[in-house]
Every structure is written in C-alpha cells, then in structure tokens.
Amino acid sequence: MRTWWRSQDFSSTDDVPPLDRDYGSGGSYGAGDGSNGVPKLMDLLDEPVPGVGTYEDFNTIDWVREKSKDRDHHREIATKSKESALALMKSISDAFSGWLLMLLVGLMSGALAGGIDISAHWMTDLKEGVCLNGFWFNHEHCCWNSNETTFQERDKCPNWKSWAELIVGTNEGPFAYIMNYLMYVCWALLFSFLAVSLVRAFAPYACGSGIPEIKTILSGFIIRGYLGKWTLIIKTITLVLAVSSGLSLGKEGPLVHVACCCGNILCHLFTKYRRNEAKRREVLSAAAAVGVSVAFGAPIGGVLFSLEEVSYYFPLKTLWRSFFAALVAAFTLRSINPFGNSRLVLFYVEFHSPWHLLELIPFVLLGIFGGIWGAFFIRANIAWCRRRKTTRLGHYPVLEVLVVTAVTALLAFPNSYTCMSTSELISELFNDCGLLDSSQLCNYANVSVTKSSSDALPDRPAGQDVYTAMWQLSLALVFKMLITVVTFGMKVPSGLFIPSMAVGAIAGRLLGVGMEQLAYYHHDWVIFRGWCSPGADCITPGLYAMVGATACLGGVTRMTVSLVVIMFELTGGLEYIVPLMAATMTSKWVADALGREGIYEAHIRLNGYPFLEPKEEFSHKTLAMDVMRPRRSDPPLSVIMQDGMSVEEVESLIAETSYSGFPVVVSHESQRLVGFVQRRDLVISIENARQHQEGVVSASRIFFTEYTPPQPPNSPPPLKLRGIMDLSPFTVTDHTAMDIVVDIFRKLGLRQCLVTHNGRLLGIITKKDILKHMAQMANRDPDSILFN
C-alpha cells in the first residue's frame, strides 16, 4: 500500500533540507533518461520484493506491522469484492478460510491423538506380555475377545500370555518373576533408546514438553523448524515410545506441541495465514486449545488453558475459533474411541456420596501440600536442568535417558502401583470402591452390607490388603516425586500433567483412607458427629485423590480457572467444583509464596527466551533513558540518513553491525527521526535492486524520501527504498517511566521502541534490553537473556 507522508515543518529550518518538494514523479527505471538527465528509478512500493516483510530465525515479529498488513489485506479484498462476482466469491472464501483451517486442525489433531493413545496403550502392555489372538491387541482388548473371561477375573484370560509363560512355560515361581522383570526392563530400555535416538538424529526440537517454547512463539518469537513437519512426525512417534517406556512423564503437554505443529503446517495451505505471522499465531492459540482438548477430552478446559496459560494475544474471534476447533477435535477423538469405553473423559468418576463442609479442611491441607510440592519440584527440576546445561552431563543425552529408564524400570516393577502406567494408576486412585471392585485398595474387612440395593458401600475397617496398599502407595509417592524431577527436561518428549497428578492423587488417596478410618473408629468425635453416623458412607477416598491431583498440578503450573474446568471435564465430577477450587487457590497461594514462577516460566527463563511475562509486575522507578542504548560510554547510535548515503555506505554499516534494524534520520547534524527500516528488508531490497535494476552500483545513492531530488549528470541511478521504511515507528520520550514502557511492549508486542527528546532521536530500547533491565532489577544475571 502506498503511504503518503510529508516532512513536518520544524521550527529550525536548517535542520530539514527541502527534499520533499515535487521534483517529478518517479516511475519504474528505464534505459532512457528523464527530462533532467537523471534516469528514472524503480519504486519498491509498486513492485513488492519477495522476502521483504519476513523475519529471520530467532527474531521477534513486529505485531503492529503484521496487524497493519492484515487490515490492508481486508481493505483490498473488500474494495475488489464490489467489482465482480469472482472477486465477491474470493472475498467469501477468504472470510471462511479461518473456519476451514480450524476444522482441519481439529480433525488432524484428533486423529493423531487417537493414534497415539491406542499405540501407547498397546506398547505399554507389550512390556508385560503378548496376545496370542493378534499381537496388535493390548491386554484389555485381548481379554474382551476371549469367551473364557469371567467378570471376577477380567484381567486374566488364556489368550494373553506373559513373557514368562511364553519363554519358561509358567507364570509361577521366582524364575518366572525374574524373567518377567528382565523383559520389562529390556522393553523399557529399547523404547527409550529408540525415542532419544530418533529425537537426536532427526528432530532435536521434538524433546521436552514444548509448552515453554510455544508460549514464547505465541508472544511473537520465531523458532524455525520448531513447529515443522519433521518435528511433528518425530514427536508423534517418540511420544508413544517415551510413554510406553514407563518413564515418569505424560503425553498431555507434548500433545499441545503436536496440535500446534498441525496448525502451523496447515497454515501454509492458506495465503492469508502463510504470509502473516500475527494471523498464524491466532491459529496456534486455537491449536493449543485443541491439544488440551484431545489430551484430556476437555474442550472447554482447552480453550481456557490457551487463554490463561499459553496465549499472548487472544482476541474474541480467536476464542470462538478455538471453541470450534476444540469441539471438532473432541468429536474426532470420540469417533476413534481410543479408550474403548465410549467415553471421552480419561478418568470417569461416579462418587455416591456428597462432600461435607468440614471436609474443606483436609482439602485445603491437600492444597498446601500441592503448593509446597510444586515449589519444591520447580526448584529441584530447574537446578537439575541447569546442571545438565552447564556440565558434561548435557553431552550424553542418550546415556542419561537410558540410565534414568533403567533406574525407573528396576525400582518400578516390584511395586504394583509404579509398574502400571501412570494413567491407570490415577484411574485406580480416583475410583470409588463398589461391591464389584477387585482392587487391593478396596479390600476392606468384611462388614455386613446394609445398603445392598445400592453399589455404594459404607465406611468400614481397612483390611490387611488396604494397609499393604498404603505402604506401597507411600513408597510410590516418594519414588514419583524424586524420579519426575530428573525425568522432565530429558531429550525425549515429556509432559508434566500426568506425573504431577499422580503425585497428588497418591497423597490424596492416602489422606482419604486415613480420614475414612478416622470416621469409622471415631464417629462420635465432634467433627464427625453431625454428619457421619455408624454404617454411613460419608468419606470418599477417591474424591481426596481427585482434589490432591488438582492441587499438585496447580502448584506446578500455577493454573487456576482452566485447571478446575479441565478436572471436572476429565472426571465428570461436576458437583465437586468447590473442593477443587479451594484446593487450587490454596495451592497457588502457597506456591506463589515460595516462588513466583510456574514450571513453564522457569524453563523459559532457564533457556533465555525473550519472553515478557504478562503476569509479572514491574514496580521499579526507572525511566526510558536509564534503559535505552547507547549508554553514555557507548559509541553513537547507528543510523541511516534519508538521502545522504550510498549503497556502499549502507552495506558497510550492515556488515559492521548485527542490529536487526536502523532508525532513519534527516541528517547526522539534525537527528530528526523520519522512520525505521528492518535490516533484513534493507539487505533483500539492495540485493534485488542490484539484480533487477539496471546500472545500480556501490556509488548509487539510497533515498527514503517521497520524491527524488535532482541528481548530478551521469550519476548512477539511485535506489528509492521508502516503501520498506516504517513511517510510524513507536516512540517514547526519554522521561517516560519504565513501567509504562514495559506495559507498551507487552500489550502491543513491540520489537523495539525509539527514544526521542524534543523530536530528536536519542536512542533505542529493544525487547531484550527490557528483559535484561528486569533481570538486573530482580538481582538476576542480566546476561541470562542470551538466546540469539
């Protein structure tokens, strides 16, 4: 779009040479001379140069420019739509393209999530045995197909053989146990070795959770390849392998990364999203919602998660589209039915007794535990990850993964609660004991059941199996707490939702059983007397497990609203919102008191990503002049004159500096600001002019003015680069308070801001300068913001 601008009439006339008078219109450059003997020059406004307006890797996008491009695109389409029926159809197609893209993202993500769920379930069971009917059946499906399976022994069927039965011929005795143990460890090591090898060889970006990087990308940072097709393929395969290996990690966080990869790849099908980085980030925000929707079967929670936790810019239009995409993804997953139970939720609960007001006390205690555990986990994990980055440990990622896998498998197999997959463990802990339950946790001492008409059982004394289960769960709690610290951040896909929930669910179940036994033996105590009569079903240990899982996940991630919604969608326990809210808020308060950052923000800071945290307050009394560059001892600011520089001078300025852009001023003496030009645009435009504009040499003059001033006879043709200049760069005065500048950077998504005094250019503040200043004010190492 052509932008008309004229120099302002500043008070001192000597500052502004009369450059912008009408010397004649500039057309495209031809072989013939103009009327004044000067060749006509190419105007880059008329012919857009490929590559101009794009960004280099590890740079921040200019949100203001991208939004402006989008508005221009809409105006152009709206204007053309009135000219013909074909243009009108194109306008309708352009308006509908966003919804079509959301539909495709939902379908693709739902299909991939269904495939990951089915594959992970099968490969997890492969560590224990194989189905004779078909090796592709997991344990549950194998026994469904057997006619000899009874309801009481639904885990046992002749078609499913453990590795000991296949190799030794029996499943009894010490030798069979050792054989099963050995096969369990060998399969775990094989899966983890394949996972880390594929990540290392083909897609280094496929490791970890991906949420810290997605938060950074959504804030405007560019990491090329992070959401590419290779990352998607390798992350999908290695996620199944990593989960199946039995490592203490989940697939839910990485599924957000997978969905964002789908969104990014599908954006290339639509010109509007391919060419505009801000529009693409709207799609990625919706894709993050889709990731949580397919991970937990929680479409509403997914939309809230994207809004609360990962998105930087979330307009109302994105909210609707996120909702639609999450709905499509959930529908696709439901159609695939990966869990085989016709339910979308991962852990369906059906508690038979309501909770009592006095139970809020243990729920708050679980919130306190979740907050303390969250703060401990973040500190311990960041310390371990920093050690990995700064010592020789980081040079051996394959060995580290294999050692952690071996330790996990060796310690996990003897304990039935750590041997099973983490999702199965949480499901069992959430379960309310009914008449038909065969779980060890439900093996209470026999008491005559008075309410035989209902599946609900009264509180009763714990049997020997329950006490054994309590000891095993206590060991599992310590094991999970310690092993998750070293597992998260390894060079395999690793999510944090499920391990954190497992820690909380174990702690909650232990407290729930303790409360249940207390109510049974001391129902005449004041706290139980009003609502817990003998033989009544008044304490539900499964509810305590659910509240504990919410508290621990909240302590680690610092999510609030979205977490509560995800949990009640995840379990179907709609009437337990108040206990979940109480635990979540307590957990957040306690965790924030011990450390302000959630796990994702901590990893962003550890990696030095240029991310301005919207939740962090800036309360220091500093001014723009305290942060801007150049400082007093620095060399002067590198600037470009609007008409006084040759191609050679501009190219040497680019070669001698590494800045991502340059302010354009009237002259060295004046320093009156005209605009700002990006380094990449400048390089591409000069290179393009040398190739396509006849006669451009190093001595050719570069102009950023609207009209070309008279040139000496026989001078080489000049370059007019006004089209690539930002004529309205964001500026603040040197006395602007830094808290306002920080707010401007956050809310407008700026890359840089120019500092002026009485209209004269003084310096520049970049996003990295602000991050360094904030680190300095918080007594942290300012050079930790080094990701470049």
N, C-alpha and C positions, 0 to 999 in steps of 0.2 A: 504493500500500500504506500502511495506517495504521501509523504508528510511535508507540509509547507511550514517553513519557520523563517523568521527574520531576526537579525541581531537586535537586541534591545538597545535603546539609546541611553547608555550610561552617562553619568554626569561628566566624567573626564573624557573628552572627545579623542585625546591622543591614545587612549587605551584601545579604541576599536577602530582599526583601519576600515575605510569604506569598501568592504569586499563584496557585500551582498547586493550591489546595485545591478540592474538588469543590463548585462553585457551582451545579451543574445541568448537564445535558447540553445541548450546543449542536446544534440541528438546522438545517435549511435555513431561510432567512429567510422569514417570512410577514408578512401585513399585521397580524395580531393581536399583542398584547403578551404577553410572558411573565408568569409569576406575580409577578416582582418589578418589573414595569412596564418592563422592558427588552426591546426587540424581539429575537427570536431571529436569529442571524446565519448567513450562508452559510458553510459549511466547505469550503474549496477541496480538502480531502482527498477528499471524497465525489464531487465533480464535477470531473474534470480539465479544466483550461483549455487550449484549443488554443494551442500556441506555447510553453507552459511546458516547460522542459527542453531547448529548442533553443538554437542558438548563432548569434550574429551573424557576419557575414563578417569574416575576418582575426582570428578569436579562436581560442583553443586549447580543445579539448574537455576535459571532466573525465572521465578514464579510469575513475576509481574509481566515479563516479556511473553511468556507462554500463554498467560491468560489473555493478553492483548492479541496475540496471534489467533487464539480461538474466537475472540469477538470479531476480528476481521473476517475470519472464515465464515462465521454465521451471517455477517452483513452481506458478504459477497453472494452466498447461496440464496439469501432472502431476496436480494435485488434481482438475481438471474431467474428466480422461480416465477417471476411475473412475465418473463419474456416468451416462454414456450411451454408446451405440455411436457416435453422431455426434461426440461430444467426443473419443472414442478415435481416430476417423478424422482429426480435426483435429490431434490430438497427433502421429500418424504423419506426416501431411502437413507439419507444422512441422519435424519431425526430418529429413525427406527434402528439405526446401526448399533446404538448403545445397548438397547434391549436384546437384540440378536446376539451381541457379544456376551452379555450376561447369561443368556440361555446356553450358549456353547461352553462357557466357563463352568457353569453348574453341571452340565451333562458330562464333560470330560473329567472334572474333579471327582464327581460321584462315582463314575465308572472306575477310575484309578483307585479310589479309596476302597471300593468293594473288592477289587482285585487284591489290594494289599492286605485287607482283613482276612480274606479266605486263605491266601498264601501263608500269612504269618501263623494262622491257627494250625494249618496242616504241618508246617515245618517245625513248629514248637512241639507238636505231638510226635514228630519223627524222631526226636531225641529219646523217646521212651519206647517206641516200637513201631510196627507197621501193620497195615490192614491187608489180609490175605485176599479179600474180595477185589481190591483195587488199591494200589499203593497211594493213589491220589486222595483217598478218603482220610480225614482226620479221625481221631478216636471216637468222637461223638457220632459222626455220620456213619462210621463203620458199624457201630453197635445199633444204630437206628435200622440199618438194613438187615440186621440179624433177627430171625424168627425166634431164636432161643434166648433172647434178652428178657430178663424179668425186671419189673419196676424197682424191686428192692435192690437188685444188683445191676443197676443200669450202667455202671461203669465197667462191667465185666461181660465179655461175650467171646465165643470161640473164634470169631473171625479176626479179632485183634490179638496180635502176639507181641509180647515184649521181646527185646533183643536177647535176653537170657533164654527165653523159650525157644527162639529160633536157633540160637548157637549151641546152647547146652542141653536143651530139651525140657527144662523145668524152670519154674519161677520161684522155687522154694530153696532155702539154704544159703549159706554165706557165699558160695561160689557164684550163684545166680545173682546175688546182690552186687558183688564186685563187678560182674560182667555188665549189669545194667548201669552201674556207677561209671565204669570205664567208657561205655558207649555214650552216655550222657555228656561226659567231659569232652570226648573226641568230636561229637557233633557240634557242641558249643564252640570249640576251638576252630573247627572247619568253617562254620558260618561267619564267625567274627573275622577270621583271616581273609575270607572272600570279600567281606564288606569293606575292610580297611584297604585291601589291595585295589579293589575297583575304584574307591574314592581317590586313592593316591595316584593311580595311573591315569584315570580318565576325567575326573571332575573334583578337584580339590575343594570347590565351593559346596559340595554336597554334604559336608560333615556338619556336625552340631545340630542345633535346633533350627536355626535360620531366622528366628523371630527378631533378635537384635539387629541383624543386617536388614531385614525387611522394614523395621521401624526407621532405620537410617535412610534406606532407599525412598520410603514414603515421605521423608522430610525433605527430599529433593536431591539427595546424593546419588551419584551414578557409579555402580559397580558392574561393569560389563561382564556378561557371562554368568552372573550370579542367578539370573532367572532364565537362563538359556536352555536349549533343548537337551544338551548333554547333561547338564545339572539335573534336569527333570528325569531323564532315563536312569541315570546312575543313582539318584536319590531314591527313586521308586524301588529299584532292585535291592539296594543296600539297606534300605529301611526295613524290608522284610527280613533280610539276613540278620541285621543287628537285633531286632526284636526277638527273632527266633533263637538267637544265641543264648538268651537268658540273662543278658546284661541288665543292670538296673536302669532301664530307660524306657520311654514310651514312644509311640508313633504319632501322638496327637500334635505336638509342636511342629515336627517336620511336615505333617500334612498341610499346615498353613503355608509352608515353603513350597510344597508340591502344587497347591492350588494357585499360588502367586506365579509360579513358573507357567502353569496353564494359561493364566490371564495374560501374562507378558507375551507368550508365543502367539496366542490368538489375536492379540492387538495388531500384529503385523498383517492380518487379513483386511484391516480397515484403515484407509489412508488417514482419517481424522485422528485416530489413536496412534498410528505409527509415527506421525510427524510431530506430535505434540506431547512433550514429556509430562506436562501437568495433567492432561486428559488421561494419559496412561496410568498415572498414579491414582486417579479416581477408580479406574478398573482394578488396580492392585488392592485398593482398600476394600472393594467388594469381594475380591478373591480371598483376602484374609478372612472375611466373614464366612465364605464358602468353606475354607479349610477347617474352621472350628465346627461348622455345621456337619460336615462329613466325619470329623474326628469323633464327635460325641453324640451325633444325632440331635444337635441342639441348634436349629436355625435361628431362633430369636437371640439366644445367647451368643451366637456367632456374630450377628450384626452389632450387638452391644460390645462384644470383645474388640471388634475392629474399631468402633467409635471410642471406647475407653482406653484401650491399651496400645494399639499399633498405629492408628491413622494420625496424620499431621494436619491434613486438610480434608474435611468431611462435610461437604455441602448437603443440603436436603435432598437433592437429586441423587446423590450417591447413596443416601440412606434407603431410598425406595428401590434403587437397583440392587443394592446389597441384599435387601429383603427378598427380592425376586430371585436372585442368583442362589441364595441360601435355600430357598424353597425348592428350586429345581434340583439342586444337589441332593437335598434330603430325600426328595421323591425318587431320584435315580438310585440312591443307596437303598431305599426301601424296596425298590423293584428288584434289585440284585439279591436282597435279603442275606447278607453275609453271615449273620449270626444264626440263621436257620430257625428263628423263633417268631418270625413275622412282626417283630417289634423293632422300632428304630433306635430306642434308647439302649445304652450299653449295659446299665445296671438297673434293671427294673425292680422296684421295691414295693411291697404291699404290707405295710405295718397295720396291725389290727387294733392298736390302742392309741388314743390321743396322748400328747405330751402334757405335762402339768407345769404350772407356772414356776414351782420351786425347782424344777429341773433346769431352769435357766442358769442356776449357779454352776452345776457341772459343765453346762455348755460354754459358759464364759471361761471356766478353767481350761477347757479344750482350746478356746480361742487364745488364751495366754500361752499355752503350750505351743500352738501353731505359730504365734508371733516369735517366740524365743527360738523355736526350731528354724523358722525362716531366716531370721537374722544370723543364727549360727551357720546355717548352710551357705548363705551368700558369702560370708567372710571366709569360711573354710574353702569353698569352691574357688573363689577369686584368688586366694593365696596359692592354691594348688595350680591353677591355670597360669598365674604369673610365674610360678616356679617352672612350669612347662615351657613358657616362652623364653625365660632368661637363663636356663641351664641346659645341659646336654640332653636332658630328658626329652625335650622337644625334637631332637634329631632322630629319635627312634619311635615314630608313631605306631608302626606295625608291632614292634616288640611290646610297647606299652599296652596296646589293645589286647594282645594275646595273654600277657601276664594278668591283666585285670579280669579277662574272661576266665582264665584258669582258676584264679582265686575265687571268683564268683561261683563258678560251677562246683568246685571242690567243697566250698562251705555251704552252698545252697542245697545240694542233693540230699544230705541226711535229714534235713528239716522239711517236712511235707508242705509247710506254708511258704517256704522260699523256693522249693523245687517247682511248684506250679507257676504258670505265667502270672504276671502281676495283675492283669485284668481279672483272671479267675479268682485270685486271692481277694481282691477288692469286692468282687461279686459275692463271695462267700462271707466276707465280714459284714457286708450290708444286709445279708439275708436275715429275715426274722424266722426263728425256729418254729416250725409247724409240726403236725403229727407225722407227716411222711418224710421229714428230713432225716437223712442218714449221716449228716456231717458230725465230725468229732466235737465241734463246738456246741452241738445241740443234744449231746448225750448226757442229759441230766439224770439224777437219781429218780427212780420210778415213784411217782406220786399219783394217786387216783385222780383221773381227769374228770372233773365235774362238768366241764363245758364241751362234752363230746360232739355236740351238734356243730360246733364251730372248729375251724382249723387253728384258732388261737389257743395258746397254752398258758396256764397261769405261771407266775414266778415259782420256781421250785429249787431245791438244793442242787448245787453242782455235783456231778458225779466225778469219778476218777478221770474219765476221758476229758472232761472240761478243764480240770486242773492241769492235766498234761498239755492240753492245747494252750492254756495260759502261759506255761513255761516256754513252749515252742514259739508262741507269738512274741513273748518278751525278747527271746533271742533273735527272732526275725526282725523286730523293731530296731535293735542295736545294729544288726547286720545291714539293714536297708539304709539307716541313717549314715553309716560310715561309707558304704560302698558307692552310694549315689554321689557323694562328694567328689570321688576320683573319677567316676564314670562320665558325668556331664562335662562336655567340652573335649572329649577324645575325638579322634579323627574318623568317627563313624556318625551317621545320623542318630541324634539322641534328643528325645523330648523329656520334659521335666514334669508334665502334668501328672502322669500316672504314678511315677515313683513318689512324688510329693503326697499324692492322695493315699498311696499305700501306707506311708509312714503315719499319716493322720488317722487312717481307718484302723490300723492296728492299735494305736494309742486309744482311740475312741472305743473300740470293742473291749479292750482291757478295762477301761473305766466303766463301761456299760455293764459288763458282767459283775464288776465289783459293786456297783450300785444295786444291781438286781439281787445279789446275795445279801447285801445290807438290808434291803427292803424285806426280803424273805425272813431273815433271822431277827430283825428289829422293827417289825411293822408297827410296834406300839410307840416308837420314838415320835417326838413332836413333829418332825419334818415329814413323816410318812402317815401319821395318824388320820389326817383328814381325807386322804385320797387313796391310800394303799391298804386295803383290808386283806386278811389272810385268804389265800387262794385266788386272789385277783391278778390279772395280767397288767401290771402298772408300769413296769420298766421295760423298755425295748432296746436291748444292746445294739441291734443293727442301726437304730437311729443315732446312737452315740458315735458309731463308726462313720456314718454319713457326715455328721457335724464335724468330727475330727478331721476327715478328709478335706472338707471345705476350709477349715481353719488353717491347716498346713499349706494347702495350695495358695490361700490368700496371703499367708506370711511370706511365702517365697516370691510370688509375682506381684503382690500388693493390688490385685484386682478386687473390686467390691461389687458393684451392681451386676456386671456381666457374670461374675463368678456365681452369685446366688441364682441367677436365671439359668446358667449352664447346669448347675447342680440339680435344680428341680426338674429341668428338662431331661437331664441324664438319668434320673431315678424315677421320675413320675410322682415324686412325693410333694405335691403342691401344698398340702396343709402344714408342711414343716418349714415354711419360709421364715417365720420369726426366729426359731432356733438357728437357722443358717445365717440370718442377718446378724444376730447377736454375736455368733462366733466369728463371722467375717470382720465385723467392725472392731471387736476386741483384738483379733489377730493383727489387723492393720495398725491399730494404735500402738500395740506393744512392739511390733516390728519396726515401725517408724521411730519409736523412742530409742531403739537400739541401733538404728542405721537408716538413713533416709532413702536409700536406693533399693529398688526391686532387682531381681536377678538379671533382667534384660538390660536395664540401665547400667548396672555394674559391668556387664560384659561389653556394652557399647563403650564405656569409659576405658576399660582394660585394653580394648583394641584401638583406642584413639580415633574413633569415628567422629566426624564433625557433626554432632547431633545436639541441637539446643532443646533440652528437656522442657516441655511446656509446663510441667508441674513444679519446676524448681523456681523459687522466688529469688530475685536479685535485689538485695536491700542495701547495697553499699553506696555511699555518696561520692561517686566519681563522675567526671564529665567526659564528653566525647574527646576533648583534647588530650586527656590522660591515656587514651587507648589507641588513638589514631597513629598511623605511620605516615611520614617518617618521624622518628623521635628527634630530639634536639641534636644528638650526636650522629644521626644517620645522614647519608648523602641525600640530596634533594629528591623529591618525587619524580619518577619517570613519567613524562607527559608527551603528548603529540600536539604540535601546532596545527591549527585548522587549515593553514595554507602555506606554511613555511618549511616543509620537509620534503626531501626527495625519497624515492623508493629505496635507495641505498641506505639512507639515514634511518628510515623506519625498520628496514631489515636488520641493520646492525643493532638497533635498540631491542628488537625481538630476540636476536641471538645472544645479547649480553645479559638479558634478564629472564626470569622464569615466571613473571607475573601473568595472571590469567586475563588481564585487561588493562587498558590505559585510558586515563582521562584525556579529553581533547580540550585544549585551551586556545584563546585568541593568539597569545604570543608569550614568550618567556617573561617579558617585562610585565605584561598585564596580568597573567594568570587568571583571567576571567574564564569561567567554566562554560564550555559550549556543549559538551556531551561526553559519552563514554563508549569506547569501542572494545569488543572482546578480542583477545589475542588470536583465538582460532579463526574468527571471521576475517581478521586482518591478513593472516597467513594465506588462507584459502583464496581470498579476493585478489591479492597481489599475484599469487601463482596462476590464477585463472586469467588475469589480465595479461600476464607475460605470454600465455599460450594462445589466447584468442584475440587480443587487441594488437593490431599491427604497430610496430615502432616503439613499444614500451621498453625502456632501458633503465639502468640504475639511476640515471640523471633525471628521469621523469618526475615531475612534481606530483604530490598527492594533495588533493583538495577535499575538505569536508564541508565546503560552503555550498550554498544553494546554486549560485551562479559562478561561472568561471571567470576570473579576472583576465585582463589582456596578458598574453604571453609574448616574450621576445621572439622576433622572427627566427625561423629554423630551429626552434627548441623542440625537443621530443614531445610526443603527445602526452598530456597529463592523465592522471587517474582521478576519477571523481568517486569517492567512497562514502559519500554522505548517506547512502542507502543502508549501510551496515552500522551506522552510528545510532546509539540510543540518545535521542534528543531530550529525554526527560529522566536522566539518572536521579536516583533518590539522594537527596542531600539533607544534611542537618548542619546546624551552626556549631562552632567549637564549644559553646557553653551549654549544649543540650545535655541533660542528665542521662547517665548511662542506663538507668533502669528503663527510661523511655526508649532509648536506642535498642536495648535488648528486646523490649516488647515489640518494636517495629520489625526487627529481624525475625522474631517468632511468627508474628501474625501475617506478615507479607511474604515471608520466605525469601528474604533478600540474600544475594551472594555477597554484595558489597554496598557500602554507603559512603558517599563523598562528603568531606567536612569542609565547610566554607566559612569565611569571615568577611562580611560586607560584600558578598558576591565573588570574592577571590578564593581560589582553591587553596586549601591549606594541607589536606592530607586525605587518607582513605582508611576506612575501617572494614575489614573483611569478617566473615563468619568465624574464621579461625582465630582472628585477633580477639573476638569477643569470648570465645571458648578458653583461650589462654588467659585472658584477664579474669574470667570467672574462676578458673583453676587457681590462679595466683591469690585471688581474694579469699578462697577457701583453704589456703595454705597447702595446696597440692602442687605437684610438679607441673609447671605450665608447658613444658616440652613433651608432656604425655600426649598432647594433641598432635601427633606426628604422622597420622595416616595420610599418605600423599601418593 
